[in-house]
Amino acid sequence: MKVRPILVKTAFIAVLVGGVAAMAGANAAQSIVGTWATPGKCGAPLATIVVEPMGLSGEDFFCEFNSVARTGDTVRWRGTCTYGADTPEKTSVTARLAKGLLSYRMNADGWNGPLRRCPK
């Protein structure tokens, strides 16, 4: 019985499988769920937002979404947002991740950000 060729084949297969898994992980889009803030301002008033799979909130607003779509590093939600004591408004929110920084906009308003992920 030749043990060496079997070990070499087994090692090659393990490296190949590990490489494929690493490539798949590298191509997977990073989650944007979490707490984001103006760089250096985690926890500061009006500087922090919380992104959830079907929600977005800040100190003076919250949004609840009924649909979400993702293409690469861009996420689009549709639902309603409430600002202060106002009645909920139909809103489309787009968020995009670039170089580890998050920017978002509501409807056709200008972009907010860039924001940096806050530590857990």
Contact map, one row per residue, 1 for C-alpha under 8 A:
111000000000000000000000000000000000000000000000000000000000000000000000000000000000000000000000000000000000000000000000
111111000000000000000000000000000000000000000000000000000000000000000000000000000000000000000000000000000000000000000000
111111100000000000000000000000000000000000000000000000000000000000000000000000000000000000000000000000000000000000000000
011111110000000000000000000000000000000000000000000000000000000000000000000000000000000000000000000000000000000000000000
011111111000000000000000000000000000000000000000000000000000000000000000000000000000000000000000000000000000000000000000
011111111100000000000000000000000000000000000000000000000000000000000000000000000000000000000000000000000000000000000000
001111111110000000000000000000000000000000000000000000000000000000000000000000000000000000000000000000000000000000000000
000111111111000000000000000000000000000000000000000000000000000000000000000000000000000000000000000000000000000000000000
000011111111100000000000000000000000000000000000000000000000000000000000000000000000000000000000000000000000000000000000
000001111111110000000000000000000000000000000000000000000000000000000000000000000000000000000000000000000000000000000000
000000111111111000000000000000000000000000000000000000000000000000000000000000000000000000000000000000000000000000000000
000000011111111100000000000000000000000000000000000000000000000000000000000000000000000000000000000000000000000000000000
000000001111111110000000000000000000000000000000000000000000000000000000000000000000000000000000000000000000000000000000
000000000111111111000000000000000000000000000000000000000000000000000000000000000000000000000000000000000000000000000000
000000000011111111100000000000000000000000000000000000000000000000000000000000000000000000000000000000000000000000000000
000000000001111111110000000000000000000000000000000000000000000000000000000000000000000000000000000000000000000000000000
000000000000111111111000000000000000000000000000000000000000000000000000000000000000000000000000000000000000000000000000
000000000000011111111100000000000000000000000000000000000000000000000000000000000000000000000000000000000000000000000000
000000000000001111111110000000000000000000000000000000000000000000000000000000000000000000000000000000000000000000000000
000000000000000111111111000000000000000000000000000000000000000000000000000000000000000000000000000000000000000000000000
000000000000000011111111100000000000000000000000000000000000000000000000000000000000000000000000000000000000000000000000
000000000000000001111111110000000000000000000000000000000000000000000000000000000000000000000000000000000000000000000000
000000000000000000111111111000000000000000000000000000000000000000000000000000000000000000000000000000000000000000000000
000000000000000000011111111100000000000000000000000000000000000000000000000000000000000000000000000000000000000000000000
000000000000000000001111111100000000000000000000000000000000000000000000000000000000000000000000000000000000000000000000
000000000000000000000111111100000000000000000000000000000000000000000000000000000000000000000000000000000000000000000000
000000000000000000000011111110000000000000000000000000000000000000000000000000000000000000000000000000000000000000000000
000000000000000000000001111111000000000000000000000000000000000000000000000000000000000000000000000000000000000000000000
000000000000000000000000001111100000000000000000000000000000000000000001100000000000000000000000000000000000000000000000
000000000000000000000000000111110000000000000000000000000000000000000000100000000000000000000000000000000000000000000000
000000000000000000000000000011111000000000000000000000000000000000000000000000000000000000000000000000000000000000000000
000000000000000000000000000001111100000000000000001000000000000000000000000000000000000000000000100001000000000000000000
000000000000000000000000000000111110000000000000011110000000000000000000000000000000000000000000000000000000000000000000
000000000000000000000000000000011111000000000000011100000000000000000000000000000000000000000000000000000000000000001100
000000000000000000000000000000001111100000000001111000000000000000000000000000000000000000000000000000000000000000001111
000000000000000000000000000000000111110001000001111000000000000000000000000000000000000000000000000001000000000000111100
000000000000000000000000000000000011111111100011100000000000000000000000000000000000000000000000000000000000000000111100
000000000000000000000000000000000001111111000011000000000000000000000000000000000000000000000000000000000000000011110000
000000000000000000000000000000000000111111000000000000000000000000000000000000000000000000000000000000000000000000110000
000000000000000000000000000000000000111111000000000000000000000000000000000000000000000000000000000000000000000000000000
000000000000000000000000000000000000111111110011000000000000000000000000000000000000000000000000000000000000000000000000
000000000000000000000000000000000001111111110011000000000000000000000000000000000000000000000000000000000000000000000100
000000000000000000000000000000000000100011111011000000000000000000000000000000000000000000000000000000000000000000000000
000000000000000000000000000000000000000011111111000000000000000000000000000000000000000000000000000000000000000000000000
000000000000000000000000000000000000000000111111000000000010000000000000000000000000000000000000000000000000000000000000
000000000000000000000000000000000000000000011111000000000111000000000000000000000000000000000000000000000000000000000000
000000000000000000000000000000000000110011111111100000000000000000000000000000000000000000000000000000000000000000000000
000000000000000000000000000000000011110011111111110000000110000000000000000000000000000000000000000000000000000000000000
000000000000000000000000000000000011100000000011111000011110000000000000000000000000000000000000000000000000000000000000
000000000000000000000000000000001111000000000001111100011100000000000000000000000000000000000000000000000000000000000000
000000000000000000000000000000011111000000000000111110111000000000000000000000000000000000000000000000000000000000000000
000000000000000000000000000000001100000000000000011111110000000000000000000000000000000000000000000000000000000000000000
000000000000000000000000000000001000000000000000001111100000000000000000000000000000000000000000000000000000000000000000
000000000000000000000000000000000000000000000000000111110000000111110000000010000000000000000000000000000000000000000000
000000000000000000000000000000000000000000000000001111111000011110000000000000000000000000000000000000000000000000000000
000000000000000000000000000000000000000000000000111101111100011100000000000000000000000000000000000000000000000000000000
000000000000000000000000000000000000000000000000111000111111111000000000000000000000000000000000000000000000000000000000
000000000000000000000000000000000000000000000101110000011111110000000000000000000000000000000000000000000000000000000000
000000000000000000000000000000000000000000001101100000001111100000000000000000000000000000000000000000000000000000000000
000000000000000000000000000000000000000000000100000000001111110000000000000000000011000000000000000000000000000000000000
000000000000000000000000000000000000000000000000000000001111111000000000000000001111000000000000000000000000000000000000
000000000000000000000000000000000000000000000000000000111101111100000000000000001110000000000000000000000000000000000000
000000000000000000000000000000000000000000000000000000111000111110000000000000111100000000000000000000000000000000000000
000000000000000000000000000000000000000000000000000001110000011111000000000000111000000000000000000000000000000000000000
000000000000000000000000000000000000000000000000000001100000001111110000000011110000000000000000000000000000000000000000
000000000000000000000000000000000000000000000000000001000000000111110000000011100000000000000000000000000000000000000000
000000000000000000000000000000000000000000000000000001000000000011111000000011100000000000000000000000000000000000000000
000000000000000000000000000000000000000000000000000001000000000011111100001111000000000000000000000000000000000000000000
000000000000000000000000000000000000000000000000000000000000000000111110001110000000000000000000000000000000000000000000
000000000000000000000000000000000000000000000000000000000000000000011111111100000000000000000000000000000000000000000000
000000000000000000000000000000000000000000000000000000000000000000001111111000000000000000000000000000000000000000000000
000000000000000000000000000010000000000000000000000000000000000000000111111000000000000000000000000000000000000000000000
000000000000000000000000000011000000000000000000000000000000000000000111111000000000000000000001110000000000000000000000
000000000000000000000000000000000000000000000000000000000000000000000111111100000000000000000111100000000000000000000000
000000000000000000000000000000000000000000000000000000000000000000011111111110000000000000000111000000000000000000000000
000000000000000000000000000000000000000000000000000000000000000000011100011111000000000000011110000000000000000000000000
000000000000000000000000000000000000000000000000000001000000000011111000001111100000000000011100000000000000000000000000
000000000000000000000000000000000000000000000000000000000000000011110000000111110000000001111000000000000000000000000000
000000000000000000000000000000000000000000000000000000000000001111100000000011111000000001110000000000000000000000000000
000000000000000000000000000000000000000000000000000000000000001110000000000001111100000111110000000000000000000000000000
000000000000000000000000000000000000000000000000000000000000111100000000000000111110000111100000000000000000000000000000
000000000000000000000000000000000000000000000000000000000000111000000000000000011111111110000000000000000000000000000000
000000000000000000000000000000000000000000000000000000000001110000000000000000001111111100000000000000000000000000000000
000000000000000000000000000000000000000000000000000000000001100000000000000000000111110000000000000000000000000000000000
000000000000000000000000000000000000000000000000000000000000000000000000000000000111111000000000000000000000000000000000
000000000000000000000000000000000000000000000000000000000000000000000000000000000111111100000000000000000000000000000000
000000000000000000000000000000000000000000000000000000000000000000000000000000000110111110000000000000000000000000000000
000000000000000000000000000000000000000000000000000000000000000000000000000000011110011111000000000000000000000000000000
000000000000000000000000000000000000000000000000000000000000000000000000000000011100001111100000000000000000000000000000
000000000000000000000000000000000000000000000000000000000000000000000000000001111000000111110000000000000000000000000000
000000000000000000000000000000000000000000000000000000000000000000000000000001111000000011111000000000000110000000000000
000000000000000000000000000000000000000000000000000000000000000000000000000111110000000001111100000000000110000000000000
000000000000000000000000000000000000000000000000000000000000000000000000000111000000000000111110000000011110000000000000
000000000000000000000000000000000000000000000000000000000000000000000000011110000000000000011111000000011110000000000000
000000000000000000000000000000000000000000000000000000000000000000000000011100000000000000001111100001111000000000000000
000000000000000000000000000000000000000000000000000000000000000000000000111000000000000000000111110001110000000000000000
000000000000000000000000000000010000000000000000000000000000000000000000110000000000000000000011111111100000000000000000
000000000000000000000000000000000000000000000000000000000000000000000000100000000000000000000001111111000000000000000000
000000000000000000000000000000000000000000000000000000000000000000000000000000000000000000000000111110000000000000000000
000000000000000000000000000000000000000000000000000000000000000000000000000000000000000000000000111111000000000000011000
000000000000000000000000000000000000000000000000000000000000000000000000000000000000000000000000111111100000000001111000
000000000000000000000000000000010001000000000000000000000000000000000000000000000000000000000011110111110000000011111000
000000000000000000000000000000000000000000000000000000000000000000000000000000000000000000000011100011111000001111100000
000000000000000000000000000000000000000000000000000000000000000000000000000000000000000000001111000001111100001110000000
000000000000000000000000000000000000000000000000000000000000000000000000000000000000000000001110000000111111111100000000
000000000000000000000000000000000000000000000000000000000000000000000000000000000000000000111100000000011111111000000000
000000000000000000000000000000000000000000000000000000000000000000000000000000000000000000111100000000001111100000000000
000000000000000000000000000000000000000000000000000000000000000000000000000000000000000000000000000000001111110000000000
000000000000000000000000000000000000000000000000000000000000000000000000000000000000000000000000000000001111111000000000
000000000000000000000000000000000000000000000000000000000000000000000000000000000000000000000000000000001101111100000000
000000000000000000000000000000000000000000000000000000000000000000000000000000000000000000000000000000111100111110000000
000000000000000000000000000000000000000000000000000000000000000000000000000000000000000000000000000000111000011111000000
000000000000000000000000000000000000010000000000000000000000000000000000000000000000000000000000000001110000001111100000
000000000000000000000000000000000000010000000000000000000000000000000000000000000000000000000000000011100000000111110000
000000000000000000000000000000000001111000000000000000000000000000000000000000000000000000000000000011100000000011111000
000000000000000000000000000000000001111000000000000000000000000000000000000000000000000000000000000111000000000001111100
000000000000000000000000000000000111100000000000000000000000000000000000000000000000000000000000000111000000000000111110
000000000000000000000000000000000111100001000000000000000000000000000000000000000000000000000000000000000000000000011111
000000000000000000000000000000000010000000000000000000000000000000000000000000000000000000000000000000000000000000001111
000000000000000000000000000000000010000000000000000000000000000000000000000000000000000000000000000000000000000000000111
